[in-house]
Amino acid sequence: MHSVVKSFRTAFVEGRFVPLLAALGVIGMRAALFYGEGLPRIDTWGDNYFWEPIAHLFDYPLISLLASTLSVFLISWLLFLINSRFNLLRSRSNLPFTAPLFLLSLHPYFLVMSGDYISIVFVLLAFFPLLESYQKADSYLCSFRASILIAMASLFQIFAFVLLPLWWIGERSMRGPQVRSFISSLFGLFLVYVTVFSIYWIQDDITRFIRPFFQFVYFSAPEIPMYSILEWGGVLFVGLFFVSNMMFSIRIYIRDKALTLSFMQFVIYLIVFLLILQVIYWKETFFFLLLSLALISYLNAYFYSKTISKNHIYVAYGMLSLMLLLYLSHLLPSVKPLL
């Protein structure tokens, strides 16, 4: 093993105190970004059921910062727990925890608490029954629990409702098509929404129950930003970095155990569709982007925990430097012209 790979594994992958140092570093990054840049003004996109009634609790910037930071830590911990509980990455690695922490702390937008974070937590929880159902002859209870969790996610961010048909593809890859599981997932979704419908029916406000679903007809393609040649080069480099990591990781996990193979294939499938949906609903929500970043962070964590190529590590250092420049551009005006 090359010395560059050894030093990378010691410093980032297998270090005993790396999670603690990463947590303290991310807290410092988010605090510096908060006091240096402040929270961006973000309008609430669309309607939902549970987030709007509690959104005012996070109007105070410091409370919003603390809540979003706790959410990012919870998302990172869930990804780490998914990896360790099902032994997806059969080696010791801190990256499933530290990678999403870092990636979700680079921009001021990530400091703002929103229903997207709560929704993502429920989506990640839905991975547990999905993976538990692997090769089970009768897994309708797992499908039932997963559909309830996704339905709960959609109550905080209605666009999470789109994940349910995508989830059926994941269930099929885990154990093949099962009619009882499909019916159970529909029943779980029905239970959640019939409860919500009952609340609005008692309040004689059925229109309010239907209104969130109207968001799915509001398509809005993103506007092409006025970037310089250097900025477009950075965007292209970031895109190539994630695409290449996705391709290289396929060569690694395709030789892994069957559960890891099915999970990673489903994650890549989700990422592709989430990014397409983000383009379609660019002006309506950033939920798809946030969820895809969380999944991309795990994909990269898997790849850089497994790779033994020094060239891959050099690319990782280059990307890490570019991300730090992106972060510093929000704090230091002198850095912005470099990006």
N, C-alpha and C positions, 0 to 999 in steps of 0.2 A: 504494500500500500504506500502510495506516494506521501511525502511529508506534508504536502499541502492538504491532502485529504485527512491525514491524521490530526493535524492541528484544527481543521474545521470540525471534525467529530468531537474533539476534546473541548473546543470552545463553545460549540452550539448544540451538538447532538446529544452527547452523553455526559456532559458536565454535571456534577452532583448539585451544585448551587446555581445552575443556569436558570431554572424556573423562578427562583427567588430574585435573582439579579434582574431577570427580564421583567418580572412584575414591578419591581421598584423603578426600573428604567422607563417602563410604559407609563406608570403613574406620573413620573417626572415629565415625560414628553407631553402628556395630556394637560398637566398643570401649566407647563410653559406655554403651550399652545392656547390655553384658555386665557391666561393673564397677558399674553402678548398679542393675540389676535382677537380674542373674545368669541362669542358664539355667533355664527352667521344667522341672519334672519331667514327662516325657512317657513313658508306658508304650509298649513296643513293640507295635504293633498287628499281630496275626495272625502267620502263618508265611510264610516265604520260603525260598529255596534258598541264596543267596549272602550275604545281608546278615547273618543271624543269626550265622554263624561268625566274622564280622569286626567285629560291632557292639561287642564289648568293647574294641576298640582305640580307641574314641572315648568311653570312659567318663570320661576326664579332661576337665573342662569346657573348659580352654584348647585342647586338641587338637580337641575338637568344634567350638569356635568357629572355629579356623583352617580346618578341613576344610570347614565349611559356607560360610565366606567364599570360599574358593577355588572351591567348587561354584557359588556365585551368580555369581562373576566368569566362570566357564566357561560357564554358561548364557547370560549376557549377551553374551559374545563369540560364541557359536554363533549367537544370533539376529542379531547384527550381521553375521556372516559369511554367513549365509543370505541376508540382504538385499543385501549387496554382491556376492556371487558371482553371483547370478541377476538382479541389477539390478532388484529388485522396486520399489524406491523410486528413481525416476530423478532424484534430486537429492541433494545432499550433506546428510547429517543424522547427528547424533550420538545421536539419541533411541533408535534400536534397541539401542544399548549402554547408555545411561544410564538409560532408563526402567525396565527390569527390575532393574537394580542398586538403584535407589531403592525400588521397590515391594516387593522381596524383602528389605528391611532395616528395615521399620517395626515389626515385632513380635518379641518375644523368642523366639517359636516358630521363627522363621527362623534363629536362631543355633544351633539344635541340628542336628547332622549326623545324617542318616538315609538309609536306602536310597532314599527318594523322590528325593533329589537325583541320585543315580547313575542311577536309572531315567529321570529327566527328560532327563539328558544323552544317553542312548541314544535316547530318543524324538526329540529335536531332531536328532540325527545321521541319523535315518531320513528326515528331510525332504530331505536332499541327494539320495539316489537317487530319491525321489518327484518332485522338481522336475526332475531330469535326464531323467526318463522322459517329459517333456512332448512330446506329439505324435510319439513314436517309434513306428514301425510294429511293432517287435518289442522289447519292453522287459522281457522276463522276467528278465534279470539284475538290473535295478533293483528289481523286485519281490522277487527272491530276497534281495538285500542288505537291503532295508527290513524284510522279515519277520524276518531274523536279528537285526537291531538291536532290533526290538520284542520279540522273544523274549528277548534278553539283558536288556532292561529289566524284563521280567516275572520274571526270576530274582532281581532285587533288590527288586521290589515286584510281587507276583503280580497286583494289580489292573491293571497295565499290559497284561495279557493281553487285557483288554476292548478295547484300542485296535486290535487286528488287524482285526476286522470293520469298524470305523470307517475304518480305513486303506484298505480296498478301495473305499469311497466316494470317497476322495480320489484314488485311482489311476484310478477311472472318470472323474472330472472332468478329469483331466490328459490322457487319451488315449482314453477310451472303454473298454468292456469287452473284455478279451482273455483267452481261456481259458488260454493258455500262462502268462501272468503270474499268473493266479489259482493255477494248479497249482504254479508256482515259489514263490509265497509260502507255500503249504502245505508244500512240501518244505523250505524254509528253517526254518520252525517245527518241522517233524519232526526235522531234523538236530540242532537245539539240544536239544530235549526228549528225544530218544532217547539223546543223550550223558549228560544228567543222569540219566535212568532207568538207564543202564548203571552209573553210579556207585553209586546206591542198590541196584541189583540185586547188585552185587559185595559190598556191605556187608550184604546180606540184610535190607534195611530198606525194602521197597516201600511200607509204610504211610506212611513219612516222605515219600515222593515224592508220594503222593496227597493228603496232609493239607492243603497250601496251597489246593487247589481248593475245599475245604469252606467257605472264607470267603465265597464268592459267594452262599451261601444265608443269610448272617447280615445281614438287612436291619435298619436302625436309623434311623428318622426322627429328626431333631434335636428337642431340647426347645426350647420357646419361651422365650428368655431374659427375665428380669425387668428390662427397660430402662425408663428414664424417658422422658417425652415428647420431651425434647431428644435423648436418645440414639437413639430411634426415628427422629427427624427426620434425624439424621446418617446412619443406615443407609439411609433412603429416598433421601437426597441422593446417597450413594455409588452406590446401585443405579441411580438415574436418570442419573447421570453416565456410567456405563459403557454403559448401554443407549442413551443418546442419542449417545454417541460411535460406537457400533456402527452406528446408523442413519445418522448424518451421514457416516461413512466410506464407506458404501455408495454415496452420491452421488458420491464422489470416485473410488474405485477402479473403479467401473463404467465410467468413461471411460478407464481406464488400459489397458495392453496386456493381451493375453489371458492370459498366464502369471500376471501379478499378479492379475487378476480371478479366475482359478481358485484360486490360492493363498489369497486373502483369503476367498473363499466357503467354502473348506474349513476355514480357521481359525475362522470364525464358527460353522460347523457343529460343529466339535470343542468349542468353548467351551460352546455350549448343552448338548451331551450330557454334557460333563464336569461341569458344574454340576448337572445332573439326577442324575448318578451320585453326586456328592458328597452330595446330600441323601439318597439312598437308603442310602449307606454312611457316614453322618455319624460314627458312633461307632467305625467300623472303621478308617478311614484318612483322611488329609488329602491324599493323593497327587493326587486329581483337582483339589482346590482349588489346590495349588501349581502344577500344570501349566497350569491355566486362567489363573492370575495371570501366568505367564510369557507365554502367548499374548495375553492382554489387554494386557499391557505393549507388545507389538509392535503390536497393533491401534491403541493410542493413539499410539504413536510414529509410525506411518504417517499417522494423521489430523492430528496437530499439526505434522508436517513439511510437510503439503500445504495446510492451511487458511490462508486469507488474511482470515478474518473476525475482527474485533476482539472480537465477543461470545464467540466460541469461546475466545479467549485469556483473557478475563475469567473465564470458567467454569474454565479450566485453573488460573488463579492461585487461585481460590477453593478448588478441589479440592486443590491443592498445600498451601494453608494448613490445610485440614482434616486432611490426612495428617500434616503436621508436628505438629498438636495431638495426633493419635493417638499419634505417636511420643513426644512430650514427656510424655504422660499416664503413660508407664511410668517416666519419670525424675523428674518433679516431681509430688508428691502434690497440690499446689495446683491443677494443671491438670485433674486427674481430674473434679472437680465440674463443669467446663465442658463435658464431653463426655457 
